[in-house]
């Protein structure tokens, strides 16, 4: 799967690496600032008791 994504990216190796890093950063940004806060109220953690 990752090889197929790598082949789809344009340019030489260093450009592909830069694009891949930007895409990973964009996905992480979207997860932390949009997806996780949206889903947080829907997930109620169980009672945790450490003794």
PDB file of N, CA, C, O and CB in Angstrom:
ATOM      1  N   UNK A   1       0.821  -1.178   0.000  1.00  0.00           N
ATOM      2  CA  UNK A   1       0.000   0.000   0.000  1.00  0.00           C
ATOM      3  C   UNK A   1       0.874   1.255   0.000  1.00  0.00           C
ATOM      4  O   UNK A   1       0.626   2.188  -0.764  1.00  0.00           O
ATOM      5  CB  UNK A   1      -0.939  -0.009   1.200  1.00  0.00           C
ATOM      6  N   UNK A   2       1.897   1.274   0.857  1.00  0.00           N
ATOM      7  CA  UNK A   2       2.747   2.458   0.922  1.00  0.00           C
ATOM      8  C   UNK A   2       3.571   2.617  -0.341  1.00  0.00           C
ATOM      9  O   UNK A   2       3.871   3.739  -0.748  1.00  0.00           O
ATOM     10  CB  UNK A   2       3.662   2.388   2.131  1.00  0.00           C
ATOM     11  N   UNK A   3       3.938   1.512  -0.964  1.00  0.00           N
ATOM     12  CA  UNK A   3       4.690   1.589  -2.221  1.00  0.00           C
ATOM     13  C   UNK A   3       3.823   2.195  -3.316  1.00  0.00           C
ATOM     14  O   UNK A   3       4.313   2.968  -4.139  1.00  0.00           O
ATOM     15  CB  UNK A   3       5.190   0.190  -2.647  1.00  0.00           C
ATOM     16  N   UNK A   4       2.551   1.854  -3.331  1.00  0.00           N
ATOM     17  CA  UNK A   4       1.644   2.417  -4.333  1.00  0.00           C
ATOM     18  C   UNK A   4       1.471   3.922  -4.109  1.00  0.00           C
ATOM     19  O   UNK A   4       1.453   4.692  -5.069  1.00  0.00           O
ATOM     20  CB  UNK A   4       0.270   1.703  -4.285  1.00  0.00           C
ATOM     21  N   UNK A   5       1.345   4.341  -2.860  1.00  0.00           N
ATOM     22  CA  UNK A   5       1.239   5.771  -2.567  1.00  0.00           C
ATOM     23  C   UNK A   5       2.528   6.492  -2.952  1.00  0.00           C
ATOM     24  O   UNK A   5       2.488   7.602  -3.482  1.00  0.00           O
ATOM     25  CB  UNK A   5       0.926   5.997  -1.073  1.00  0.00           C
ATOM     26  N   UNK A   6       3.663   5.864  -2.689  1.00  0.00           N
ATOM     27  CA  UNK A   6       4.956   6.464  -3.022  1.00  0.00           C
ATOM     28  C   UNK A   6       5.078   6.659  -4.532  1.00  0.00           C
ATOM     29  O   UNK A   6       5.599   7.677  -4.987  1.00  0.00           O
ATOM     30  CB  UNK A   6       6.115   5.585  -2.499  1.00  0.00           C
ATOM     31  N   UNK A   7       4.601   5.691  -5.305  1.00  0.00           N
ATOM     32  CA  UNK A   7       4.678   5.798  -6.766  1.00  0.00           C
ATOM     33  C   UNK A   7       3.737   6.871  -7.310  1.00  0.00           C
ATOM     34  O   UNK A   7       3.999   7.435  -8.372  1.00  0.00           O
ATOM     35  CB  UNK A   7       4.353   4.453  -7.409  1.00  0.00           C
ATOM     36  N   UNK A   8       2.649   7.159  -6.603  1.00  0.00           N
ATOM     37  CA  UNK A   8       1.701   8.174  -7.059  1.00  0.00           C
ATOM     38  C   UNK A   8       2.217   9.594  -6.855  1.00  0.00           C
ATOM     39  O   UNK A   8       1.795  10.510  -7.560  1.00  0.00           O
ATOM     40  CB  UNK A   8       0.387   8.006  -6.339  1.00  0.00           C
ATOM     41  N   UNK A   9       3.120   9.786  -5.904  1.00  0.00           N
ATOM     42  CA  UNK A   9       3.648  11.119  -5.641  1.00  0.00           C
ATOM     43  C   UNK A   9       4.588  11.546  -6.763  1.00  0.00           C
ATOM     44  O   UNK A   9       5.402  10.752  -7.234  1.00  0.00           O
ATOM     45  CB  UNK A   9       4.377  11.157  -4.285  1.00  0.00           C
ATOM     46  N   UNK A  10       4.472  12.811  -7.191  1.00  0.00           N
ATOM     47  CA  UNK A  10       5.307  13.277  -8.298  1.00  0.00           C
ATOM     48  C   UNK A  10       6.700  13.718  -7.826  1.00  0.00           C
ATOM     49  O   UNK A  10       6.911  13.994  -6.645  1.00  0.00           O
ATOM     50  CB  UNK A  10       4.616  14.431  -9.019  1.00  0.00           C
ATOM     51  N   UNK A  11       7.626  13.777  -8.759  1.00  0.00           N
ATOM     52  CA  UNK A  11       8.934  14.371  -8.504  1.00  0.00           C
ATOM     53  C   UNK A  11       9.989  13.387  -8.061  1.00  0.00           C
ATOM     54  O   UNK A  11       9.742  12.188  -7.933  1.00  0.00           O
ATOM     55  CB  UNK A  11       8.807  15.420  -7.483  1.00  0.00           C
ATOM     56  N   UNK A  12      11.186  13.930  -7.828  1.00  0.00           N
ATOM     57  CA  UNK A  12      12.285  13.090  -7.346  1.00  0.00           C
ATOM     58  C   UNK A  12      12.071  12.684  -5.879  1.00  0.00           C
ATOM     59  O   UNK A  12      11.091  13.085  -5.251  1.00  0.00           O
ATOM     60  CB  UNK A  12      13.630  13.833  -7.501  1.00  0.00           C
ATOM     61  N   UNK A  13      12.973  11.908  -5.365  1.00  0.00           N
ATOM     62  CA  UNK A  13      12.822  11.322  -4.028  1.00  0.00           C
ATOM     63  C   UNK A  13      12.654  12.375  -2.945  1.00  0.00           C
ATOM     64  O   UNK A  13      11.808  12.217  -2.065  1.00  0.00           O
ATOM     65  CB  UNK A  13      14.017  10.454  -3.705  1.00  0.00           C
ATOM     66  N   UNK A  14      13.438  13.446  -2.986  1.00  0.00           N
ATOM     67  CA  UNK A  14      13.350  14.448  -1.918  1.00  0.00           C
ATOM     68  C   UNK A  14      12.033  15.204  -1.963  1.00  0.00           C
ATOM     69  O   UNK A  14      11.526  15.621  -0.922  1.00  0.00           O
ATOM     70  CB  UNK A  14      14.510  15.431  -2.016  1.00  0.00           C
ATOM     71  N   UNK A  15      11.466  15.388  -3.161  1.00  0.00           N
ATOM     72  CA  UNK A  15      10.151  16.041  -3.280  1.00  0.00           C
ATOM     73  C   UNK A  15       9.060  15.119  -2.758  1.00  0.00           C
ATOM     74  O   UNK A  15       8.138  15.557  -2.071  1.00  0.00           O
ATOM     75  CB  UNK A  15       9.859  16.436  -4.751  1.00  0.00           C
ATOM     76  N   UNK A  16       9.173  13.841  -3.089  1.00  0.00           N
ATOM     77  CA  UNK A  16       8.203  12.866  -2.587  1.00  0.00           C
ATOM     78  C   UNK A  16       8.232  12.801  -1.066  1.00  0.00           C
ATOM     79  O   UNK A  16       7.184  12.729  -0.424  1.00  0.00           O
ATOM     80  CB  UNK A  16       8.481  11.479  -3.178  1.00  0.00           C
ATOM     81  N   UNK A  17       9.412  12.826  -0.500  1.00  0.00           N
ATOM     82  CA  UNK A  17       9.548  12.786   0.950  1.00  0.00           C
ATOM     83  C   UNK A  17       8.912  14.018   1.584  1.00  0.00           C
ATOM     84  O   UNK A  17       8.206  13.907   2.586  1.00  0.00           O
ATOM     85  CB  UNK A  17      11.023  12.686   1.347  1.00  0.00           C
ATOM     86  N   UNK A  18       9.158  15.181   1.009  1.00  0.00           N
ATOM     87  CA  UNK A  18       8.572  16.417   1.519  1.00  0.00           C
ATOM     88  C   UNK A  18       7.047  16.375   1.444  1.00  0.00           C
ATOM     89  O   UNK A  18       6.368  16.741   2.404  1.00  0.00           O
ATOM     90  CB  UNK A  18       9.105  17.621   0.737  1.00  0.00           C
ATOM     91  N   UNK A  19       6.514  15.938   0.324  1.00  0.00           N
ATOM     92  CA  UNK A  19       5.061  15.846   0.159  1.00  0.00           C
ATOM     93  C   UNK A  19       4.472  14.853   1.153  1.00  0.00           C
ATOM     94  O   UNK A  19       3.422  15.110   1.741  1.00  0.00           O
ATOM     95  CB  UNK A  19       4.703  15.433  -1.283  1.00  0.00           C
ATOM     96  N   UNK A  20       5.144  13.720   1.343  1.00  0.00           N
ATOM     97  CA  UNK A  20       4.659  12.716   2.288  1.00  0.00           C
ATOM     98  C   UNK A  20       4.653  13.267   3.709  1.00  0.00           C
ATOM     99  O   UNK A  20       3.709  13.018   4.459  1.00  0.00           O
ATOM    100  CB  UNK A  20       5.520  11.450   2.215  1.00  0.00           C
ATOM    101  N   UNK A  21       5.692  14.011   4.094  1.00  0.00           N
ATOM    102  CA  UNK A  21       5.739  14.602   5.429  1.00  0.00           C
ATOM    103  C   UNK A  21       4.645  15.648   5.623  1.00  0.00           C
ATOM    104  O   UNK A  21       4.045  15.732   6.694  1.00  0.00           O
ATOM    105  CB  UNK A  21       7.104  15.228   5.678  1.00  0.00           C
ATOM    106  N   UNK A  22       4.390  16.440   4.591  1.00  0.00           N
ATOM    107  CA  UNK A  22       3.316  17.433   4.667  1.00  0.00           C
ATOM    108  C   UNK A  22       1.964  16.742   4.797  1.00  0.00           C
ATOM    109  O   UNK A  22       1.111  17.195   5.560  1.00  0.00           O
ATOM    110  CB  UNK A  22       3.330  18.349   3.424  1.00  0.00           C
ATOM    111  N   UNK A  23       1.759  15.664   4.071  1.00  0.00           N
ATOM    112  CA  UNK A  23       0.494  14.925   4.158  1.00  0.00           C
ATOM    113  C   UNK A  23       0.301  14.304   5.535  1.00  0.00           C
ATOM    114  O   UNK A  23      -0.800  14.335   6.085  1.00  0.00           O
ATOM    115  CB  UNK A  23       0.440  13.836   3.088  1.00  0.00           C
ATOM    116  N   UNK A  24       1.359  13.744   6.089  1.00  0.00           N
ATOM    117  CA  UNK A  24       1.269  13.167   7.435  1.00  0.00           C
ATOM    118  C   UNK A  24       0.961  14.256   8.459  1.00  0.00           C
ATOM    119  O   UNK A  24       0.138  14.053   9.352  1.00  0.00           O
ATOM    120  CB  UNK A  24       2.583  12.439   7.806  1.00  0.00           C
ATOM    121  N   UNK A  25       1.615  15.405   8.335  1.00  0.00           N
ATOM    122  CA  UNK A  25       1.359  16.516   9.249  1.00  0.00           C
ATOM    123  C   UNK A  25      -0.085  16.995   9.126  1.00  0.00           C
ATOM    124  O   UNK A  25      -0.717  17.310  10.134  1.00  0.00           O
ATOM    125  CB  UNK A  25       2.330  17.676   8.971  1.00  0.00           C
ATOM    126  N   UNK A  26      -0.613  17.053   7.908  1.00  0.00           N
ATOM    127  CA  UNK A  26      -1.998  17.492   7.706  1.00  0.00           C
ATOM    128  C   UNK A  26      -2.985  16.502   8.320  1.00  0.00           C
ATOM    129  O   UNK A  26      -3.984  16.911   8.912  1.00  0.00           O
ATOM    130  CB  UNK A  26      -2.292  17.666   6.208  1.00  0.00           C
ATOM    131  N   UNK A  27      -2.720  15.233   8.186  1.00  0.00           N
ATOM    132  CA  UNK A  27      -3.602  14.221   8.776  1.00  0.00           C
ATOM    133  C   UNK A  27      -3.568  14.309  10.299  1.00  0.00           C
ATOM    134  O   UNK A  27      -4.614  14.259  10.947  1.00  0.00           O
ATOM    135  CB  UNK A  27      -3.192  12.802   8.313  1.00  0.00           C
ATOM    136  N   UNK A  28      -2.376  14.440  10.872  1.00  0.00           N
ATOM    137  CA  UNK A  28      -2.268  14.562  12.324  1.00  0.00           C
ATOM    138  C   UNK A  28      -2.956  15.827  12.839  1.00  0.00           C
ATOM    139  O   UNK A  28      -3.620  15.794  13.875  1.00  0.00           O
ATOM    140  CB  UNK A  28      -0.801  14.562  12.743  1.00  0.00           C
ATOM    141  N   UNK A  29      -2.802  16.927  12.129  1.00  0.00           N
ATOM    142  CA  UNK A  29      -3.466  18.178  12.505  1.00  0.00           C
ATOM    143  C   UNK A  29      -4.989  17.992  12.500  1.00  0.00           C
ATOM    144  O   UNK A  29      -5.674  18.395  13.440  1.00  0.00           O
ATOM    145  CB  UNK A  29      -3.057  19.325  11.538  1.00  0.00           C
ATOM    146  N   UNK A  30      -5.500  17.385  11.445  1.00  0.00           N
ATOM    147  CA  UNK A  30      -6.943  17.162  11.351  1.00  0.00           C
ATOM    148  C   UNK A  30      -7.439  16.256  12.468  1.00  0.00           C
ATOM    149  O   UNK A  30      -8.511  16.490  13.026  1.00  0.00           O
ATOM    150  CB  UNK A  30      -7.300  16.558   9.995  1.00  0.00           C
ATOM    151  N   UNK A  31      -6.671  15.227  12.799  1.00  0.00           N
ATOM    152  CA  UNK A  31      -7.082  14.330  13.869  1.00  0.00           C
ATOM    153  C   UNK A  31      -7.115  15.039  15.217  1.00  0.00           C
ATOM    154  O   UNK A  31      -8.100  14.938  15.947  1.00  0.00           O
ATOM    155  CB  UNK A  31      -6.150  13.136  13.934  1.00  0.00           C
ATOM    156  N   UNK A  32      -6.048  15.754  15.549  1.00  0.00           N
ATOM    157  CA  UNK A  32      -5.953  16.372  16.869  1.00  0.00           C
ATOM    158  C   UNK A  32      -6.895  17.556  17.055  1.00  0.00           C
ATOM    159  O   UNK A  32      -7.379  17.778  18.165  1.00  0.00           O
ATOM    160  CB  UNK A  32      -4.546  16.817  17.115  1.00  0.00           C
ATOM    161  N   UNK A  33      -7.167  18.316  16.007  1.00  0.00           N
ATOM    162  CA  UNK A  33      -7.957  19.528  16.180  1.00  0.00           C
ATOM    163  C   UNK A  33      -9.408  19.403  15.724  1.00  0.00           C
ATOM    164  O   UNK A  33     -10.220  20.273  16.035  1.00  0.00           O
ATOM    165  CB  UNK A  33      -7.312  20.641  15.443  1.00  0.00           C
ATOM    166  N   UNK A  34      -9.752  18.349  14.998  1.00  0.00           N
ATOM    167  CA  UNK A  34     -11.131  18.202  14.531  1.00  0.00           C
ATOM    168  C   UNK A  34     -11.761  16.869  14.934  1.00  0.00           C
ATOM    169  O   UNK A  34     -12.858  16.847  15.493  1.00  0.00           O
ATOM    170  CB  UNK A  34     -11.177  18.345  13.030  1.00  0.00           C
ATOM    171  N   UNK A  35     -11.091  15.779  14.659  1.00  0.00           N
ATOM    172  CA  UNK A  35     -11.695  14.463  14.886  1.00  0.00           C
ATOM    173  C   UNK A  35     -11.726  14.106  16.365  1.00  0.00           C
ATOM    174  O   UNK A  35     -12.784  13.747  16.884  1.00  0.00           O
ATOM    175  CB  UNK A  35     -10.934  13.390  14.113  1.00  0.00           C
ATOM    176  N   UNK A  36     -10.592  14.195  17.057  1.00  0.00           N
ATOM    177  CA  UNK A  36     -10.554  13.807  18.465  1.00  0.00           C
ATOM    178  C   UNK A  36     -11.467  14.665  19.337  1.00  0.00           C
ATOM    179  O   UNK A  36     -12.176  14.106  20.175  1.00  0.00           O
ATOM    180  CB  UNK A  36      -9.137  13.891  18.980  1.00  0.00           C
ATOM    181  N   UNK A  37     -11.491  15.999  19.189  1.00  0.00           N
ATOM    182  CA  UNK A  37     -12.443  16.777  20.009  1.00  0.00           C
ATOM    183  C   UNK A  37     -13.905  16.450  19.683  1.00  0.00           C
ATOM    184  O   UNK A  37     -14.758  16.488  20.569  1.00  0.00           O
ATOM    185  CB  UNK A  37     -12.202  18.276  19.808  1.00  0.00           C
ATOM    186  N   UNK A  38     -14.194  16.134  18.435  1.00  0.00           N
ATOM    187  CA  UNK A  38     -15.569  15.817  18.045  1.00  0.00           C
ATOM    188  C   UNK A  38     -16.016  14.497  18.664  1.00  0.00           C
ATOM    189  O   UNK A  38     -17.162  14.374  19.095  1.00  0.00           O
ATOM    190  CB  UNK A  38     -15.695  15.753  16.514  1.00  0.00           C
ATOM    191  N   UNK A  39     -15.124  13.512  18.712  1.00  0.00           N
ATOM    192  CA  UNK A  39     -15.495  12.188  19.206  1.00  0.00           C
ATOM    193  C   UNK A  39     -15.332  12.056  20.717  1.00  0.00           C
ATOM    194  O   UNK A  39     -15.844  11.104  21.307  1.00  0.00           O
ATOM    195  CB  UNK A  39     -14.666  11.134  18.515  1.00  0.00           C
ATOM    196  N   UNK A  40     -14.640  12.977  21.344  1.00  0.00           N
ATOM    197  CA  UNK A  40     -14.370  12.909  22.780  1.00  0.00           C
ATOM    198  C   UNK A  40     -15.633  12.811  23.631  1.00  0.00           C
ATOM    199  O   UNK A  40     -15.657  11.987  24.545  1.00  0.00           O
ATOM    200  CB  UNK A  40     -13.581  14.113  23.201  1.00  0.00           C
ATOM    201  N   UNK A  41     -16.679  13.594  23.393  1.00  0.00           N
ATOM    202  CA  UNK A  41     -17.881  13.455  24.238  1.00  0.00           C
ATOM    203  C   UNK A  41     -18.612  12.128  24.032  1.00  0.00           C
ATOM    204  O   UNK A  41     -19.386  11.712  24.894  1.00  0.00           O
ATOM    205  CB  UNK A  41     -18.839  14.598  23.960  1.00  0.00           C
ATOM    206  N   UNK A  42     -18.385  11.480  22.934  1.00  0.00           N
ATOM    207  CA  UNK A  42     -19.069  10.221  22.655  1.00  0.00           C
ATOM    208  C   UNK A  42     -18.441   9.041  23.377  1.00  0.00           C
ATOM    209  O   UNK A  42     -19.079   8.001  23.543  1.00  0.00           O
ATOM    210  CB  UNK A  42     -19.076   9.958  21.176  1.00  0.00           C
ATOM    211  N   UNK A  43     -17.193   9.195  23.807  1.00  0.00           N
ATOM    212  CA  UNK A  43     -16.479   8.111  24.468  1.00  0.00           C
ATOM    213  C   UNK A  43     -16.401   8.429  25.958  1.00  0.00           C
ATOM    214  O   UNK A  43     -15.807   9.430  26.358  1.00  0.00           O
ATOM    215  CB  UNK A  43     -15.054   7.913  23.856  1.00  0.00           C
ATOM    216  N   UNK A  44     -16.995   7.583  26.757  1.00  0.00           N
ATOM    217  CA  UNK A  44     -16.926   7.776  28.191  1.00  0.00           C
ATOM    218  C   UNK A  44     -16.023   6.690  28.764  1.00  0.00           C
ATOM    219  O   UNK A  44     -16.356   5.506  28.698  1.00  0.00           O
ATOM    220  CB  UNK A  44     -18.347   7.742  28.842  1.00  0.00           C
ATOM    221  N   UNK A  45     -14.896   7.082  29.317  1.00  0.00           N
ATOM    222  CA  UNK A  45     -14.004   6.065  29.885  1.00  0.00           C
ATOM    223  C   UNK A  45     -14.637   5.434  31.108  1.00  0.00           C
ATOM    224  O   UNK A  45     -15.383   6.075  31.848  1.00  0.00           O
ATOM    225  CB  UNK A  45     -12.640   6.674  30.249  1.00  0.00           C
ATOM    226  N   UNK A  46     -14.323   4.164  31.304  1.00  0.00           N
ATOM    227  CA  UNK A  46     -14.852   3.470  32.478  1.00  0.00           C
ATOM    228  C   UNK A  46     -14.197   3.969  33.750  1.00  0.00           C
ATOM    229  O   UNK A  46     -13.198   4.688  33.717  1.00  0.00           O
ATOM    230  CB  UNK A  46     -14.650   1.965  32.346  1.00  0.00           C
ATOM    231  N   UNK A  47     -14.767   3.583  34.847  1.00  0.00           N
ATOM    232  CA  UNK A  47     -14.211   4.000  36.137  1.00  0.00           C
ATOM    233  C   UNK A  47     -12.880   3.301  36.342  1.00  0.00           C
ATOM    234  O   UNK A  47     -12.790   2.075  36.271  1.00  0.00           O
ATOM    235  CB  UNK A  47     -15.190   3.681  37.309  1.00  0.00           C
ATOM    236  N   UNK A  48     -11.864   4.082  36.593  1.00  0.00           N
ATOM    237  CA  UNK A  48     -10.530   3.535  36.790  1.00  0.00           C
ATOM    238  C   UNK A  48     -10.167   3.676  38.259  1.00  0.00           C
ATOM    239  O   UNK A  48     -10.227   4.766  38.827  1.00  0.00           O
ATOM    240  CB  UNK A  48      -9.486   4.248  35.883  1.00  0.00           C
ATOM    241  N   UNK A  49      -9.795   2.577  38.854  1.00  0.00           N
ATOM    242  CA  UNK A  49      -9.439   2.590  40.266  1.00  0.00           C
ATOM    243  C   UNK A  49      -8.092   1.907  40.436  1.00  0.00           C
ATOM    244  O   UNK A  49      -7.962   0.700  40.228  1.00  0.00           O
ATOM    245  CB  UNK A  49     -10.530   1.895  41.129  1.00  0.00           C
ATOM    246  N   UNK A  50      -7.100   2.688  40.814  1.00  0.00           N
ATOM    247  CA  UNK A  50      -5.772   2.141  41.035  1.00  0.00           C
ATOM    248  C   UNK A  50      -5.531   2.020  42.531  1.00  0.00           C
ATOM    249  O   UNK A  50      -5.658   2.997  43.269  1.00  0.00           O
ATOM    250  CB  UNK A  50      -4.688   3.023  40.369  1.00  0.00           C
ATOM    251  N   UNK A  51      -5.186   0.832  42.970  1.00  0.00           N
ATOM    252  CA  UNK A  51      -4.930   0.616  44.402  1.00  0.00           C
ATOM    253  C   UNK A  51      -3.600  -0.021  44.604  1.00  0.00           C
ATOM    254  O   UNK A  51      -3.207  -0.281  45.741  1.00  0.00           O
ATOM    255  CB  UNK A  51      -6.010  -0.241  45.034  1.00  0.00           C
TER     256      UNK A  51
END
